[in-house]
Amino acid sequence: MPEQRSSPLPKKTHPASLSGVFASVSVPKNDVHWIRRFLAYSGPGYMVSVGYMDPGNWATDLQGGAQFGYTLLSVIVLSSLMAVVLQVLAARLGIASGLDLAQACRAFLPPILTLPLWAACELAIIACDLAEVIGTAIALQLLFGLPLIPGSILSALDALLILLLMNKGFRYLEAFIMALLGTIALCFVIQVLAAAPPAAALLRGLAPSPQIIRDPAMLYVAISIIGATVMPHNLYLHSSIVQTRAYERTYAGRRDAIRWASWDSTVALTLAFFVNAAILIVAAAFHTTGHQQVAEIDEAYRLISPVLGLGLASTLFGLALLAAGVNSTVTGTLAGQIIMEGFLSLRLPAWKRRLLTRSLAIVPVTIIASLYGAQGVNRLLLASQVILSLQLPFAIVPLVVFVSNRAVMKEFAISRPMAAVAWLITAVVVTLNIHLLADIVMG
């Protein structure tokens, strides 16, 4: 190994990302058992996985399963593989360069590009907030009978939860997220067992079908699934929160941190894949029982118990939805803070930042709920996922550019084969988005 690799990489000349929790989580030395080291680095991947099973995923997965059965399982597989690659690259950028993705854009891109990128990120955050507000409000309505408008306003109180957990320490925030993820997973394990899907149909669904490309309705839902699965704000989030670990800021320390962070995100996103697949599998029960038009969460809630023959199924469905909504608000808060601080060097208290972005989401939800009721809100939820899909290139392209650049990454720049895979993923996303735009323009 060349001598310069053992020396620290250049010190940062910018404020630390999420400075309040930067390098706040201790990690053991190399001489301890690998399980303890893996557990010390575990957490950021699970926080990122929240975005891959948020209420927006529910809308697209439910629609895909009810309308097309198991056919779109292959799309979930594809989007999950893409997500694993992209999140590993995001973690690599944060650890190797000491910059989160927003800071890297501000440091290495010309100002004429950073402002549009920031605007695109903020639009993605608002679209994500829409999904969180709608999902939480619908869950509160289904479980407790709370009307949609008060439920959407109540969702703004998540800022208090963020402050409480962050003040106790970042590990408490991670533990809270992981506990809710476990709740979601358990709820869907029970529902999948009740659905008892045929193994042969599942295997056929895992194989890509040309029909997905030929059928405009199926392709629209498939692109929505990709938009709901590969979340643009998650790339910014992951590149920042991996820096909460107090690894040595040397070549060896960063190399070790990249390895463990990659394992953490891969394991966590595998869990997210199974949850997404479980939602579609449960929804496919509607397809096989003649309820192909079920596309809205509240309708699925009412039908799921009689369709599965399990009286507890509706309650489990609503509980998992509430856990997903609350989880998403937590990670959305952090992503919004990272984007604002990284692009603009503008630091606001978490509660002010959260109330600002949440108000931008609550207003359209309140208006749509007042004018069109639950049906309009559910359509708004699906539309928010299409918006997220359209924002993906604005996050993926800068990420791949940076991790391929030795001026940014030093010795940790990705190899040419890895760069080829990353650019292939980028090309797939951009092509699908162009197709989606064409479909929207042509009606």
N, C-alpha and C positions, 0 to 999 in steps of 0.2 A: 504494500500500500504506500502511495506517495506520502512524503512527510507532511505536506501541507494539509492532508486530510485529517490529521489528528489534532490540528489546531482549531480553535473556535472559528465559526463563520463570522462575517462582519457584524458588529453590534448594530442594533436597530437605532435609527435616528428618528423614530416616530413613536407616539404613545402606544402602549401595549393595547392589544385588542381585549375588550372587556377588562379593563385595568383593575377593577375591583376584585376579580377572581383569577387574574393572570398568575400562573405557576403556583396556585394555592393548594393543589392536591399533590401530596408527596407520593413518590414512587420508590419501591425498594431497589436495592443495588442488584448487580448481576449475579451475586453469589447465592441468592435465595431461590426457592423453588419456582418453576415457571408459572405454576397456577397462581401464586401470590402476585407475580408481576402482571399476568394477564388480568386478574381482577382489579389491580390498581389502575390499569388503563381502560377498563371497561366502564362505560357510562356515556361518553359522547356519541358512540354509535347508536345507542338506544334512544338518545334524545333526537338524533337525526331520523331514526326509523319512525318516529311519531308522525312526521310529514307524509309517510308512505302508507298510513292507515287512518288518515284524518277523515272527517265527514265528507269531504269531496270525493274520496275514494269510494265511499259507500254508495253515493249517488250513481257513479259510473259503473261500479261493479254490479249493483242491483239491476240497473238497466241492461247491462250486458248479459247477465245470467238469465233474467226473466225473458228477454227477447230472443236470445240465441243459444240458450242452454250452456253447454260447456265449451263451445267453440272458441270463445275469447280467452280461455285459460292460457293459450299459447302467447297471447299479448301480455298477460301478466308476467309470464316467465321472461319474455323478452325485455319488458320494461324493468323488471327486477334485476336482471343481469346488467343492463345498462346503468341502473342506479348503483350497483355495487362498484362498477368501474369508476364512475364519476365521483362517488363519495370517497373512494380510496385516493383518487387524485386530489380532491379538495383537502383531505387530511394531510396528504404529502406536501401540498403547497404551504399550508399553515405551519407545519413543523419545520420544513427545510428552509423556508425564506423568513420565518418569523412574522409574516404578513398574512392577514386574512384576505379573502378574495377582493373585498371592497378596497382595502388599503393598497393592494397590488395594482388594482385598476387606477387608483389615484396617483400612485407612484410611477407607473411605467407607461401609461397611456396618455396621449395628448388631451388637454382640457376639452377640446371640441368633441371628444368621444365620451368623456367621463360623465358629463351632464346628462346626455341621452341614456347612458347605461344606468345612472342613478334613477332617472325617471322611470325606466322600465322595471327596475327593482322595486320601486315604491308601488307601481301598479300591480306587480306580482304579490306584494305584501297585502295590498288592499283586497285582491282577489282571494288570497288565502284567508284573510280575515272574514270575508263574506261567507266562506265555507264554514269557518269556525263558529261564527255568530248563528248561522242558520242551523247547523248541526246541534249546537248547544240548546238553542231555543226549541227546536223540534223535540229533542230528548226531554226537556223539562215539560213540554206540553204532553207528550205521550205518557210519561211516568207520573206526573203530578197534576196534569190538567191546567197548567199555566199557559195563558194565551201567548201567541208568538211575539207580539210587540213587547210586553213586559219581560218575556224571557230573553229577547235579544238585548234589551237594556241591562238586564241583570248580568249578562255575560261580560259587561265592562268591568265588573268587580274583580276580574282575574288579576288586575294590576296589584291588588293588595296581596294576593297569594304569591305573586312573583317576589315582591319586596320581602315578605316574611321568610320565604325559603332561601333567597339569596343572602339575607342577613345572617342566617344560621350556617351558611357554607354551601359551596357548590355541590358537594356530595349529597347533601340533603335534597337539593333540587333533583339530582339524578335519581336518588332513591324513590322520590315521589313519582317521577316519570315512569320508572321501571315497575313500580307497584301497579300503576294504572294500566301499563302495557300487559302485565300479567293478568289483570282482570279481563281485559278485552280478549286475550288469547283463550282464557278458560271459558268465557261465555260462548265463543265460537266453536271450541272443541265439542262442547255439549250439543250445540245445534247441528254440527256436521254429523255427529254420531246419530242424532235423531233423523237427519235427512237420509242417511245410509246410501250415498251415491254409488251407482254401479261402477266397478273398477274399469270395465272396458270403455265406458263412455268418458271417464276421466282421462284415460290414456289417449283416446282419440282427440280430446280437447287440448292436450298438451302438444300435439303436433300441429304446426302452422298450416292453415287452410287458405288456398287461393281465393276462396269466397270472401275473405275479409277485405281483400283489395277490390274485388268486383262489386260488392254490395255497398252502395254509398251510405246507407243507414248503419251498417255494421262497421264501416271504416270510420264514420263519425264517432261512434262510441269507442272504437279502438284507440283513436287519437286522444279522446278525452281520458281514457284509462292511462295512457302514457303521460298526459299532462298532469293527471292526479297523482301518478306514482313518482315520476322524476320531477321533484319540486325545485324550482330555481333558487328559492331562498335557502333551501337546505345546503346548497353548495357554499354559500356565504357563512351560514351557521357553523358548518362542520370545520371549515378552515380556521375558525376562531376558537371554538370550544376545545379543540385538541390542545390548545396552548395553555389550558388550565393545569396541565400536568407539569410537575416540577422536575422534568428530565434535564440532564446536563445539556447546556446549549453548546455542545461540541459536535464534531462530526460523528463520533461514536454514539453519543447520547441521542442525537437526532435520528441516526439510522435505526437505533433500537426502538425509539418512539414511533417511527413510521411503521415498523413491523407490527408492533402491538396494536397501534391504532387501526391498521388495515384488518387485522384479525377481529378487532372489536366491531368495526362497522360491517364486516362481512357476516359475522354471526348474527348481529342485530337485524340486518336487512333480510337475512334468511327467515327470521321470525316474521318480519313484516310481509314477506312473500306468502307465507302460509296463512296469515290473517287475511290478506287480500284474496287469495285463492279460496279461502273458506267463505268469505262474503259472497263471491260469485257462485260457489257450489251450493250454498244455501238458497241463493236467488234462483238457481237453476231448477230447484224444486217447484217454483211457480211455473216455469216453462213446461215441465213434464205433467203438471196438473191442470193445464189449460188457462193459466193466469199470465199469459205472455205480455200483457200490457202493463204489468206492475213495474213502475219506474220511479215511484216516489217513496220516500222513507216511511211516511206515516201510513201509507197503504200497505207496505210490506209489514209494518208492525202489527196491523190488524189481522193480516192473513197468515202470518208465519206460524202461529200456534195451531190453527186447524189444519194447515197444509202439512206441517211436520208431525202432527199428532202428539204434541208436547205442550201441555198447558203453560209451562214455565218459559217457553221459547220467546214470547213477546217481551216478557220482563227482562230476560237476558239480553235480548236485542236492544232494548231501550237503555239498559245499564251500560252496555258496551259502547253505545253511541254517545252517552253522556261522558264516559271516561275518555273517549276519543276527542270529543270537543274540548274538554278541559285541558287535556294534554297538549292539543294543538295550540291553544291560546298561550301556553307557557313558552313553547319553543318559538312561536311567532313573535312574541315580545322580544326575545333575545335576538332573533334575526333582524327585526326592525331596528333595534339599537345598533347592531353591528353595521348594518348598511348605512345608517345615518352618520355614525361616527367615522366609518371608513371613507366614505365618499366626500363628506362635507366637513369632517373634523368638528362637527357640531354635537356637543354632549348635552343631552337633556336627562333629567331624572327619569327612571324607568316608568313611573306612573304617569308622568306627563306625556312621554312618548307613546305609551300604550293607549291612553285616552284619546290622543290625537288620531292614531291609525284606526282604533276601534270605532270612533265616532264616524269616520269616513265609511265604515262598513255598516254601522247601525242605521244610518240615514236611508240608504237605498233599500235595506231589508224592511225597515218600517214602512216606507212608501209602498213597496210592492205588496207587503202583507195587508196593508190597508185597502189597496185597490183590487188585488187579485186573490188574496187569501193564500192558503197553503199551496195550492197548485202553482201559483206564480212564484212563490218562494222556492219551490223545488226546481222550477225551470231556471231560476237565478243561480241556484247551487250548481247545476250542470254547466251553465254558461261560465261560471267562475273557473271551472276546471279547463274549459277551452281557452280562456284568457291565460291561465298559467302555462298551458302548452305553447301558446304563441310567444310567451316570454322566455322559454327555455333557451333558444339560441343565444340570447343576450347574456346568459350566464355561462353556458357551456363553452362558447367560442373563446372568451377571455381566459377561462380556466385552462383549456387545452393549450392555448398559446403560451401561458406562463409556465406550466409544468414542463413544456418542451424546451424552454429557453434556459440555457446555462447561465446567462447573466442574472437571471432571477433565482434559479434553483441551485447553482454551483454544481457540485458532484451529484446532486440528487435529481437532476433532469432525467425525465423518463427516456427509455430506449426508443429507437426508431420503430420496432414492432409494436411497442405499447402505444406510441404516438399514432401509428396507423390505425390501431383499434379505436383509440379515442376519436380520431377524425372520422372514422366510419360511423361511429355512434352519432357524432355531430351531423354528418350528412343525412343519416336516417331521420333524425329529428327535424332538421330543416326541410327535407323533402316532404315529410308528412304534414308539416305546418303549411307549406306552400299549397299542398293539395287541399288542406282544410280551408284555407283562405279562398281558394278558387271555388270550392263548394258553397261557401257562405255568400260570395259575390254572385254566383249563378243561382242562388236560392235553392 
